[in-house]
Amino acid sequence: MRKIERKDFKTSDWAGGQTDEIIINPQGVDFKERNFNYRISSATCNLDSSEFSPYGGFTRFITPLDYELKLIHKGEKVNLKPFEVYKFSGSDQMSSYSKVRDFNLIVKDGLKADLYSKEVKGSLKIKNEAEKLLIFNYNFDLTVNSEEFLKMSLIELDHGESIEIKGEGKLLISEIK
């Protein structure tokens, strides 16, 4: 188990806010080079509207963390409530019309992945059956294996690792299969 805390995130500015790169695989590559297998980030958008950067050759998952996220994807309106996940091709044109903090998983085409939310009510035992399991805590008071699971932090599990999370709240779980 590896913990990645907010102080470890790589933060950068973009025209509409800030992006926190939480994890990238392989470590140390530059996402702008598009030479990664997967990347998890969280961004703020302070604009009334914005266009997503194209990521041809990748699959994207997105969910809002705090407010409703309003998207237009292929001419269709998509409204997401916090922790509702939307999957789309990185080459698709996508527009956003919301001031939110979002959570993004971008995965190289050919890799199998999933992103979903999971409720914690009391105790939740998790055993990783995937290659990697990436568990994100946005803003809930939780513990993992009796240690504090900080807000705005992520836990990375390798295949076969198990943990127990205690408390009340929602997690975002990224599986890289």
C-alpha positions, -999 to +999 in steps of 0.1 A: +000+000+000+013+034-009-003+067+002-002+098-020-011+129-001-021+164-015+014+177-007+027+151-032+005+162-060+020+180-090-001+212-094-002+233-126-023+262-138-045+261-169-067+289-184-097+280-162-081+271-129-057+245-115-050+209-121-036+185-095-018+155-110-024+129-083-007+099-100+008+091-134+021+058-147+050+054-153+061+078-126+080+109-138+067+111-174+052+143-187+014+140-194+018+166-222+040+141-241+010+116-240+035+088-232+017+075-200-004+044-194-028+061-169-031+094-151-054+106-123-059+143-118-084+167-101-090+201-116-109+232-107-128+251-134-136+287-127-149+295-162-185+295-174-175+273-203-144+254-214-133+229-240-116+196-230-081+190-243-081+162-268-065+129-258-066+107-289-056+072-281-069+074-246-102+067-227-114+092-202-135+090-171-148+121-153-169+129-122-176+161-103-166+162-067-185+192-054-212+206-077-231+194-108-210+190-139-228+200-171-212+187-203-220+186-240-207+155-256-213+149-293-242+174-292-259+158-263-263+173-228-249+153-199-255+164-163-235+147-136-241+149-099-211+146-076-195+111-078-215+101-110-190+088-135-190+095-172-168+075-197-158+088-232-132+086-258-103+110-254-106+121-290-143+131-286-151+168-285-163+177-250-175+210-235-181+219-199-205+245-186-198+243-148-177+258-121-166+227-103-138+205-090-136+173-110-118+140-109-103+125-140-089+091-149-073+089-184-062+055-196-042+045-227-064+027-252-058-011-249-057-010-211-088-021-193-099+003-165-130+014-146-139+043-123-167+041-098-178+054-064-182+033-033-200+042-001-183+036+033-207+032+062-187+020+092-162-005+077-153-015+042-128-042+035-112-041+001-090-067-016-074-057-049-081-083-076-070-059-104-034-050-114-037-016-096-065-002-074-064+035-067-087+047-040-093+085-036-107+103-006-120+137-015-133+152+018-144+125+043-130+117+077-118+081+072-091+057+084-073+030+065-058+001+085-063+023+117-043+052+103-057+085+091-068+085+054-064+122+047-088+143+027-076+149-009-054+118-009-051+085-027-041+050-017-025+027-043-028-010-039-010-037-059-026-069-069-035-091-039-032-063-013-060-058+012-071-029+034-099-019+057-114+016+055-135+029+084-157+060+087-186+075+067-183+088+032-177+081-005-146+070-023-136+070-059-121+038-070-100+034-101-092-001-113-065-007-138-070-043-150 
